[in-house]
Amino acid sequence: MPYLPAPYRRFVENYPQLAESYEQLANACHEAGPLIEPVRRLIKLGIAVGLQSEGAVKSHARRALEAGATPEEIRHAVLLALTTTGFPGMIAALEWIEEVISARSV
């Protein structure tokens, strides 16, 4: 992944064994079922929206784009959160993903 946030880079630097174990677990979870990568990435984005975590939303939006999801699919995934997480969380997530989408198209 070309972009790694500073807190994650510090985690990897300070706790390399934990970071490696975390990555192995994440990879095992992704490979544990039949979902294709872009769908898995959109699901992870939805979870991040539900948590209202700006960093996670941006990270999963970037990963979804890298996996082949379109900006329209990413926007749709966030819009689906409206009736579950509420308007404020959904609208904040829309802003965060637009930052990612805009940065990618520059």
LUMFILO-679188 format. One record per residue (C-alpha): residue in three letters; residue number from 1; x, y, z. Coordinates in Angstrom, 2 decimals. Example, Ala and Ser with C-alpha at 12.3 -4.5 7.8 and 13.67 -1.06 7.14 Angstrom:
<pts>
<pt res="ALA" n="1" X="12.30" Y="-4.50" Z="7.80"/>
<pt res="SER" n="2" X="13.67" Y="-1.06" Z="7.14"/>
</pts>
This chain:
<pts>
<pt res="MET" n="1" X="0.00" Y="0.00" Z="0.00"/>
<pt res="PRO" n="2" X="1.60" Y="3.28" Z="-1.08"/>
<pt res="TYR" n="3" X="0.10" Y="5.46" Z="1.67"/>
<pt res="LEU" n="4" X="0.46" Y="4.49" Z="5.31"/>
<pt res="PRO" n="5" X="-0.73" Y="6.92" Z="7.99"/>
<pt res="ALA" n="6" X="1.85" Y="8.08" Z="10.52"/>
<pt res="PRO" n="7" X="0.18" Y="6.34" Z="13.51"/>
<pt res="TYR" n="8" X="0.29" Y="3.00" Z="11.68"/>
<pt res="ARG" n="9" X="3.91" Y="3.53" Z="10.61"/>
<pt res="ARG" n="10" X="4.83" Y="4.24" Z="14.26"/>
<pt res="PHE" n="11" X="2.99" Y="1.08" Z="15.35"/>
<pt res="VAL" n="12" X="4.95" Y="-0.99" Z="12.81"/>
<pt res="GLU" n="13" X="8.22" Y="0.64" Z="13.85"/>
<pt res="ASN" n="14" X="7.65" Y="0.24" Z="17.59"/>
<pt res="TYR" n="15" X="5.99" Y="-3.19" Z="17.53"/>
<pt res="PRO" n="16" X="7.14" Y="-5.05" Z="14.42"/>
<pt res="GLN" n="17" X="6.14" Y="-8.51" Z="15.67"/>
<pt res="LEU" n="18" X="2.63" Y="-7.36" Z="16.56"/>
<pt res="ALA" n="19" X="2.30" Y="-5.58" Z="13.23"/>
<pt res="GLU" n="20" X="3.33" Y="-8.72" Z="11.37"/>
<pt res="SER" n="21" X="0.85" Y="-10.84" Z="13.33"/>
<pt res="TYR" n="22" X="-1.88" Y="-8.27" Z="12.71"/>
<pt res="GLU" n="23" X="-1.21" Y="-8.33" Z="8.96"/>
<pt res="GLN" n="24" X="-1.26" Y="-12.13" Z="8.91"/>
<pt res="LEU" n="25" X="-4.61" Y="-12.16" Z="10.72"/>
<pt res="ALA" n="26" X="-6.03" Y="-9.53" Z="8.38"/>
<pt res="ASN" n="27" X="-4.90" Y="-11.53" Z="5.35"/>
<pt res="ALA" n="28" X="-6.35" Y="-14.74" Z="6.77"/>
<pt res="CYS" n="29" X="-9.71" Y="-13.02" Z="7.37"/>
<pt res="HIS" n="30" X="-9.77" Y="-11.71" Z="3.80"/>
<pt res="GLU" n="31" X="-9.02" Y="-15.14" Z="2.37"/>
<pt res="ALA" n="32" X="-11.48" Y="-17.03" Z="4.60"/>
<pt res="GLY" n="33" X="-14.46" Y="-16.77" Z="2.29"/>
<pt res="PRO" n="34" X="-15.75" Y="-16.42" Z="-1.24"/>
<pt res="LEU" n="35" X="-16.14" Y="-12.63" Z="-1.49"/>
<pt res="ILE" n="36" X="-14.07" Y="-10.93" Z="-4.17"/>
<pt res="GLU" n="37" X="-11.63" Y="-8.24" Z="-3.09"/>
<pt res="PRO" n="38" X="-13.58" Y="-5.13" Z="-4.17"/>
<pt res="VAL" n="39" X="-16.64" Y="-6.39" Z="-2.26"/>
<pt res="ARG" n="40" X="-14.52" Y="-7.15" Z="0.83"/>
<pt res="ARG" n="41" X="-13.07" Y="-3.65" Z="0.65"/>
<pt res="LEU" n="42" X="-16.52" Y="-2.04" Z="0.43"/>
<pt res="ILE" n="43" X="-17.66" Y="-4.06" Z="3.44"/>
<pt res="LYS" n="44" X="-14.63" Y="-2.89" Z="5.41"/>
<pt res="LEU" n="45" X="-15.46" Y="0.66" Z="4.34"/>
<pt res="GLY" n="46" X="-19.00" Y="0.24" Z="5.67"/>
<pt res="ILE" n="47" X="-17.67" Y="-0.97" Z="9.00"/>
<pt res="ALA" n="48" X="-15.35" Y="2.05" Z="9.19"/>
<pt res="VAL" n="49" X="-18.28" Y="4.38" Z="8.44"/>
<pt res="GLY" n="50" X="-20.23" Y="2.76" Z="11.27"/>
<pt res="LEU" n="51" X="-17.32" Y="3.41" Z="13.61"/>
<pt res="GLN" n="52" X="-17.20" Y="7.02" Z="12.39"/>
<pt res="SER" n="53" X="-13.43" Y="6.73" Z="12.12"/>
<pt res="GLU" n="54" X="-12.06" Y="9.24" Z="9.65"/>
<pt res="GLY" n="55" X="-8.72" Y="7.48" Z="9.29"/>
<pt res="ALA" n="56" X="-10.32" Y="4.08" Z="8.73"/>
<pt res="VAL" n="57" X="-12.85" Y="5.47" Z="6.25"/>
<pt res="LYS" n="58" X="-10.10" Y="7.10" Z="4.22"/>
<pt res="SER" n="59" X="-7.89" Y="4.01" Z="4.40"/>
<pt res="HIS" n="60" X="-10.64" Y="1.66" Z="3.30"/>
<pt res="ALA" n="61" X="-11.76" Y="4.04" Z="0.54"/>
<pt res="ARG" n="62" X="-8.18" Y="4.06" Z="-0.80"/>
<pt res="ARG" n="63" X="-7.99" Y="0.28" Z="-0.57"/>
<pt res="ALA" n="64" X="-11.35" Y="-0.12" Z="-2.30"/>
<pt res="LEU" n="65" X="-10.17" Y="2.07" Z="-5.17"/>
<pt res="GLU" n="66" X="-6.92" Y="0.08" Z="-5.41"/>
<pt res="ALA" n="67" X="-8.98" Y="-3.14" Z="-5.51"/>
<pt res="GLY" n="68" X="-11.00" Y="-1.86" Z="-8.47"/>
<pt res="ALA" n="69" X="-14.08" Y="-0.36" Z="-6.83"/>
<pt res="THR" n="70" X="-15.33" Y="2.74" Z="-8.62"/>
<pt res="PRO" n="71" X="-15.90" Y="6.09" Z="-6.94"/>
<pt res="GLU" n="72" X="-19.62" Y="5.58" Z="-7.56"/>
<pt res="GLU" n="73" X="-19.55" Y="2.22" Z="-5.76"/>
<pt res="ILE" n="74" X="-17.70" Y="3.76" Z="-2.84"/>
<pt res="ARG" n="75" X="-20.21" Y="6.61" Z="-2.62"/>
<pt res="HIS" n="76" X="-23.07" Y="4.09" Z="-2.72"/>
<pt res="ALA" n="77" X="-21.51" Y="2.06" Z="0.12"/>
<pt res="VAL" n="78" X="-21.38" Y="5.21" Z="2.25"/>
<pt res="LEU" n="79" X="-24.93" Y="6.25" Z="1.36"/>
<pt res="LEU" n="80" X="-26.15" Y="2.86" Z="2.58"/>
<pt res="ALA" n="81" X="-25.00" Y="3.84" Z="6.07"/>
<pt res="LEU" n="82" X="-27.57" Y="6.64" Z="6.32"/>
<pt res="THR" n="83" X="-30.38" Y="4.59" Z="7.85"/>
<pt res="THR" n="84" X="-28.06" Y="2.61" Z="10.12"/>
<pt res="THR" n="85" X="-25.53" Y="5.15" Z="11.40"/>
<pt res="GLY" n="86" X="-27.52" Y="8.34" Z="10.88"/>
<pt res="PHE" n="87" X="-27.12" Y="11.45" Z="8.79"/>
<pt res="PRO" n="88" X="-24.19" Y="13.09" Z="10.64"/>
<pt res="GLY" n="89" X="-21.96" Y="10.01" Z="10.40"/>
<pt res="MET" n="90" X="-22.88" Y="9.33" Z="6.82"/>
<pt res="ILE" n="91" X="-22.36" Y="12.92" Z="5.68"/>
<pt res="ALA" n="92" X="-18.98" Y="13.08" Z="7.44"/>
<pt res="ALA" n="93" X="-17.95" Y="9.86" Z="5.72"/>
<pt res="LEU" n="94" X="-19.03" Y="11.27" Z="2.35"/>
<pt res="GLU" n="95" X="-16.71" Y="14.21" Z="2.91"/>
<pt res="TRP" n="96" X="-13.83" Y="11.92" Z="3.89"/>
<pt res="ILE" n="97" X="-14.19" Y="9.70" Z="0.85"/>
<pt res="GLU" n="98" X="-14.44" Y="12.71" Z="-1.45"/>
<pt res="GLU" n="99" X="-11.04" Y="13.82" Z="-0.14"/>
<pt res="VAL" n="100" X="-9.63" Y="10.42" Z="-1.08"/>
<pt res="ILE" n="101" X="-11.32" Y="10.35" Z="-4.47"/>
<pt res="SER" n="102" X="-10.20" Y="13.91" Z="-5.26"/>
<pt res="ALA" n="103" X="-6.61" Y="13.20" Z="-4.23"/>
<pt res="ARG" n="104" X="-6.54" Y="10.13" Z="-6.45"/>
<pt res="SER" n="105" X="-7.76" Y="12.00" Z="-9.53"/>
<pt res="VAL" n="106" X="-5.14" Y="14.76" Z="-9.22"/>
</pts>
